[in-house]
Amino acid sequence: MRPPLVPDRPPTTQARRLTRRRLLGWMGAAAALSSGALLVYQEWQRVTTLAPGEGLPVASPSPQLATPAVTLPSSRVTPSPPPTPSPPVVFYQGGFIEDPQSHDFNANAGCGGDPELFSGLVALNPDYEPVPDWAESWQSSGDSRRWVFTLRRNRSGWSNGDPVRAQDFVWSWQRMLAPETGAPQAPLLFDVVNARAVNQEGADPAVLGIRALDDWTIEIELEQPRSYFPVLLGLPGLLPAHRPSVEAWGDRWTEAGHCVSNGPFQLASWEHGRAFTLTRNPYYWNSGLRIDRCVTPILPAQEGLVAFFRGDLDLASVAAESLSSVVLDPVLSPQLVRPVEPAIWILVPNPQRPPFDQLPVRRALGPAIDRERLWQLSYGAVTPAFSLVPPGMAGHLDENDEILAGQRFDPDAARRLLETTPYADPAAWPPVALAIREGLSQQERALVEDVLSQLDGNLGMPLTLREVPRQDWEAVLEQGDFQILWLRWDFPYPDPSAAYAALFASGRGQIQGLGWADPNFDALIRLGDRETDRLRRLAIYRQCERILQEQAIYVPIGYPVAAFLIKPWVRAMPRNRQGDPVGPNRLFSRFKWYVALGEREAG
């Protein structure tokens, strides 16, 4: 049980605190400051008084009850009034502080749009596992190099009534890989035969190892075994595009009135810079969606909190500068939801550079860092990490796992590790520079500075910061031009291989300049690529973690934690097997699918 979030330093200055009094004071100015928030309120009034047939989906009416006729003195019978249709269920979604560039995830996974307009072959559930979406089933060869997906034989699926066919996905992925598209997520498909050649050398898309065998069957051939391949197909970056719309409207094909989507929602309106509205896609194969309409205003973070506080939003994101005030507020704090993000902050000591060329020095780093302190100082914006994979994702290890014992905070044990090195005497330390990428947020920089302070206080290690320009960062990783590195790793896909292989495998790892290789580790990575049994795969990656821990190749610091405010009448939201909230985030694109609303409170 962690202690309460009572910081060792003042939470924030009074001028920046977001208290209930300040929120109430802002409300008078909010109309002038936030046309988006006003739009939400006007939309709420409109929807609650909307008559059937005005363009909104209408839920099935309540069963008509038999009402006895009343005989008036004139003997004329007054008919019973018709039943009142149920109003549409509307979700008011905050969290969009900038207008989307587009909703074209096929061309740019970072477009900033709403991914629930579209659906892929599979979707990821709150445990980041692939479940059937437009593909009702799939199978792989024994070596996980050939995959066949069978689509649903629906007569329609796109929001204009077109069927969703295998050719839609083949064309969309060819478009994504085309060099002229410039899709940043193109490397997600580089395991497909000839995908790299199409993207980087301009090869004919016809040679791509993705084929439509017929309207309802897709065959995909990979260059290497990848047992986790279906997970990739559930990412927003691999959502399809509607070819006729792209060819008719070009870059403007996802504008309101042009956008044709194949997901649970369709784009009803989009007033740039103010708001966009989604309604149900009546042709989507699954009718289980529990909301009829989603209104999303474009609001700066502080204005979003104002709108949430007065009940105009069901969900609002909390910016880092407001987090302390929200945590300490007795009304807002109970409505705070804290999903762990699919990312981790780590330290990477370079085993080729003194003083980290000595194993005891590398091992001393973990027990010298009090991660609970970081959790408190950040008001819960980071949760302690003891292994590479975040909680809620397959491959996460419990902090009490015996192979993680070396990470538990124990400064005395850390100092004992230094007794066999020249650095038992603090005066013997050489200058040590911690490399960080230029442009860290204020919150992340505060974490870095506190870690430096702890290493100095607990080990006597005098560290300075070396800020690397953004344009030079990749070269630093490739050339190993660092003594010790601070790295935030955002998982490109939710699987253990996205950390162990993507960071540390020989020839594949992000930090090639580390100069570290272990044949047993690389053999385990190859085995994990092929293994299809879930429990055996997890056991393989646990052994990968053991090797990294024993050789102290990295030091886990913390997992980033998002912050959202959610109203009490939101009765359901995505939660994983552990009951922890999930998303919305870069990898999980089905947040609204799991939302259910109760009766909205007045006022």
DORO-70582 format. One record per residue (C-alpha): residue in one letter; x, y, z. Coordinates in pm, whole numbers, plus 50000, padded with zeros to 5 digits. Example, Ala and Ser with C-alpha at 12.3 -4.5 7.8 and 13.67 -1.06 7.14 Angstrom:
BEGIN
A512304955050780
S513674989450714
//
This chain:
BEGIN
M500005000050000
R501515032949891
P501405062850129
P499035091650054
L500115116149789
V501525141550034
P504515157549867
D507795167650027
R507545201449853
P504805227249802
P502425213949535
T502375245349324
T502225282549364
Q498935298149465
A498805316349134
R498695283348946
R496515262449180
L493245250749028
T490935251749329
R487165249749341
R487045286849424
R489195295049122
L487085272848898
L483925289949012
G485595323348954
W486425313248602
M482895303648515
G481815339448453
A484635344148204
A484345309648049
A481745319947792
A484125345747649
L487175323647681
S485725291347552
S483405290647257
G484005253047249
A482675248047601
L479615269047514
L479105247447207
V479005216447429
Y476355231947648
Q474275242347347
E474605207547199
W473425192247528
Q470335214647528
R469625206247165
V469955168647209
T467775167147517
T464955184647327
L465525168446989
A462455154746820
P462615121446635
G463545124246273
E465875154146313
G468945134646212
L469945117346537
P469685079846591
V466695072746815
A466715043747057
S463865018947042
P460765033547214
S459605019447543
P456924992547508
Q453485008247472
L451325002147774
A447594996347746
T445845027347876
P442105025047945
A440065050247748
V438385077347949
T434715083947869
L433855120647890
P430345133847931
S430215139947556
S430885102347505
R433875111347289
V436975089847354
T440305107647401
P443095085847257
S446105078747479
P449195098847383
P451905080747185
P454905068747385
T457775093447419
P460905080647242
S463975076747456
P466475104847395
P469755094847232
V472615086147465
V475225113347421
F478795112147549
Y480595145547590
Q484265137747542
G487035161747637
G490765157147601
F491185172047252
I493175203847307
E494055208646938
D492045204746621
P492895171846446
Q495005174246134
S492605148745986
H491025115346075
D493215097245820
F495075072346038
N496025052245732
A498245080745611
N499385093245951
A498865074846280
G499605107746457
C496895127646278
G495185135646609
G491745124146493
D489305099346643
P490285063346562
E486865049446656
L485625060646316
F487445030746169
S487904993746234
G490674969946137
L490814932546088
V491164929446466
A490654952446763
L492614953247087
N490644947447406
P491564964647737
D494154937347801
Y495814946647469
E494824913247320
P493594909846960
V489914901246924
P487924897046599
D486704928546429
W486194928146053
A488144895346047
E485974869046211
S488884844346234
W492534839346144
Q495154812446141
S498904810046098
S501434785345971
G503464765946224
D506374790146199
S504174821446229
R505314834545890
R502084830045691
W498794844045817
V495304840745668
F492424862945782
T488794855445698
L486484885845683
R482804888245770
R480594883745465
N478444914345536
R476664932045253
S477674965445400
G480034980045658
W481325013345535
S479115041845652
N477835047745296
G476665011545270
D479654997345078
P480794962845190
V484124959245370
R486254936345155
A489734921845161
Q490824945244882
D490124975245109
F492884964545346
V495334954645073
W494944988544901
S495115007545232
W498374991145336
Q499874996744993
R498925033445028
M500455034945376
L503745020145255
A503965042044944
P506925065944981
E504805095644871
T502375089745159
G505125094645416
A503245075045684
P505375075646002
Q503955041946112
A505085023845795
P507765003745987
L504944984946163
L504614964345844
F508324959945771
D508114923245866
V505844917545563
V507644903845257
N508974933045045
A507334959845263
R510644976945332
A511484976744960
V508144992444872
N508505019545135
Q512195027745106
E513115018044750
G509885024844564
A509334988444465
D506104979344287
P503334974744549
A502304943144362
V505334925044513
L504094931944867
G503414900145062
I499764909445122
R497164894744886
A493384893344865
L492654856944778
D489014866844728
D486644893444861
W486704878345210
T490204863745254
I493574880645308
E496904862345302
I499974878945458
E503504865345429
L506234876745668
E509984876445617
Q510574864645974
P508414845546224
R506234869246425
S503804851946659
Y502494885546781
F501574898046430
P497784900646494
V498514925546773
L499964949546515
L496774948346311
G494804962346605
L496804994846613
P495345027946490
G498155030846235
L496885000346045
L493265011346014
P491965011845655
A490935040645432
H487935041945196
R489495041444850
P486655058344652
S486595087044903
V490395091444895
E490355091744515
A487445116244504
W488525140944773
G492285136344820
D493635149845147
R490175162745241
W488495128845236
T487985128145615
E486175161445626
A482535161245736
G480345153045438
H483195134245267
C484305109545534
V483235073345483
S484255051145774
N483915014245865
G484055016046246
P481395019746515
F481005057046441
Q480595080346146
L481555117046130
A478365137746155
S479935172446175
W483265189746221
E483585226746288
H487325231746276
G488835245846592
R485575242146785
A484165206646789
F483345175246595
T480465151046646
L480235113646583
T477095092946545
R476565055546512
N477585039046188
P474395019546108
Y476314995045887
Y478954984546141
W478794947046199
N478484949046580
S475454967046726
G476704965347084
L477715002047111
R476015018047414
I476175054647315
D474445070447016
R476395102446978
C479745116447088
V480365154047104
T484035163847121
P484895200647174
I488365214147101
L489355230547429
P492605241347594
A493275219947900
Q492245246048158
E489015254347977
G488275217247960
L488485215648340
V486055244748366
A483625226948134
F483975194648331
F483495211848666
R480165226648563
G478955193848410
D479355201348039
L481845172847983
D481725136548089
L485485132248048
A488325157348064
S492085153348056
V494185168548334
A497325186948231
A500495182248435
E500405217848567
S496905212348710
L497425177348849
S498465187049202
S495435209349248
V493055182749117
V494605156149342
L494165178349648
D490645190149561
P487975171549771
V485365173149491
L487495166149183
S489875140449333
P487255112549366
Q486495116548995
L490155112748894
V491035081648691
R494705071748647
P495435047148363
V499045035948324
E500405044347979
P502125018547755
A505535034047819
I508445033948064
W511235056948181
I514595039548216
L518265046848277
V520725029848042
P524325028848166
N526895023247892
P528934992147982
Q531705004247750
R532245037247936
P533695042948287
P532465041248554
F529715018548419
D532144993848268
Q532154978148614
L529154955748686
P528904964849060
V528535001548966
R525684993748726
R524014971448985
A524254998549250
L522025022149052
G518725003749103
P518705000849484
A519935036849516
I516685051049371
D513545055449580
R510805051649321
E508025057149576
R509475091849632
L509135099249260
W505515087849275
Q504805111749560
L506685141349413
S504845137749082
Y501395134449243
G501095099849094
A502165109548740
V504685081148751
T504215047348915
P507295027449026
A508795003948768
F510874973548855
S510794956048515
L510494966248151
V506844958448063
P504114980848212
P501254966948423
G498204956448227
M500304943847935
A501274907647877
G504744901648021
H504524925248318
L506274911048625
D505084916348979
E507494937849178
N507894909149427
D509264885749162
E512584872949291
I514494882848978
L513664919449053
A515064919649406
G518034940549297
Q515764970049214
R514234974349561
F515245006249736
D518124998549972
P520825025549973
D522975006150221
A523024976049989
A523814999249699
R526835013649881
R528044978549972
L528114969949602
L530634997949553
E533064984049814
T534784962449551
T535234992049316
P537425023349331
Y534265043649400
A533685033649760
D535355067149821
P532985093849679
A535995115249591
A537115088849342
W534165093149104
P535035106548758
P532755132748602
V529515115548497
A527075130848247
L523485119148209
A522345123747849
I518755135747805
R516905146247492
E516275183047445
G512765195247517
L511675173747811
S508475184947976
Q508735203248306
Q507305172748481
E509785148248326
R512735171348391
A511735172848758
L511895134748770
V515345134848609
E516685160648853
D515355141349151
V516975109149028
L520275127848997
S519865141149348
Q519215106149485
L522235090849311
D524415118449447
G523005115349799
N522975077349817
L526105068549616
G528075100949616
M527925099549235
P528185135249100
L526105136948782
T525565165748546
L522965168748272
R523945167547906
E521065179747692
V521215164947342
P519565184147055
R516625165446905
Q518285162146566
D521305145046726
W519425121046953
E519265091446712
A522985094446640
V523745093347013
L521805060647042
E523385045446732
Q526945054946821
G526795049447196
D527915085047258
F526885085947625
Q527945074547970
I524435070148100
L521155077347923
W517665087948034
L515115073247795
R511345073447773
W510325043147570
D506835044447422
F505875009247321
P505255008546943
Y502874979246998
P501634961847315
D503784930647338
P506924921547535
S508914920047213
A508264957347170
A510634962547463
Y513074933747488
A513694929447113
A513074965447009
L515494979647268
F518204953947329
A518294926147065
S521414924646849
G520744940446511
R517214950846609
G517604971246925
Q516995008546937
I520225014447130
Q522704997946893
G525535019647024
L525285002947363
G527804977247245
W526154949947451
A525194915847318
D524384882947483
P523904851347273
N521474836347524
F519374867947521
D519294868747140
A518334831847127
L515434838447362
I514274867547144
R514204845046837
L512324818647032
G509764844247146
D509234855346786
R508084820246692
E506334807947006
T502534808946986
D501684794947329
R500974824447558
L502404809947880
R505574797547713
R506084831547550
L505744849247883
A508244825148038
I510684833047756
Y510484870547814
R510834865948189
Q514194849548116
C515064879547898
E514344902048196
R516514880048419
I519504884448188
L519054922148171
Q518734924248549
E521744902248620
Q523944922448388
A522344955648490
I521904966748130
Y519144990848220
V517485005148532
P513665007248537
I512475040048688
G508735044248637
Y505735040148413
P503995072548305
V500425076148434
A497745096248254
A495085116348437
F491435119948340
L488385132748520
I485265111848464
K481775120148586
P480005096248827
W477255089448572
V479785072148345
R478835037548469
A481355017648265
M484695023848096
P487475001047970
R489164980948245
N491634952448222
R491594919148408
Q493084935648715
G490234960948720
D492544989848629
P491345016748384
V492775016348032
G493135044147777
P492465063647581
N496055061547457
R498175056947143
L497665019147131
F494155014047264
S491635029247024
R488325015247148
F487685036147460
K484135047247374
W483095011947280
Y483265002647649
V481545034047781
A478075031847935
L476215061748080
G473705063548362
E471315091448445
R473025124748414
E472905145948729
A471205179648703
G473145212148749
//
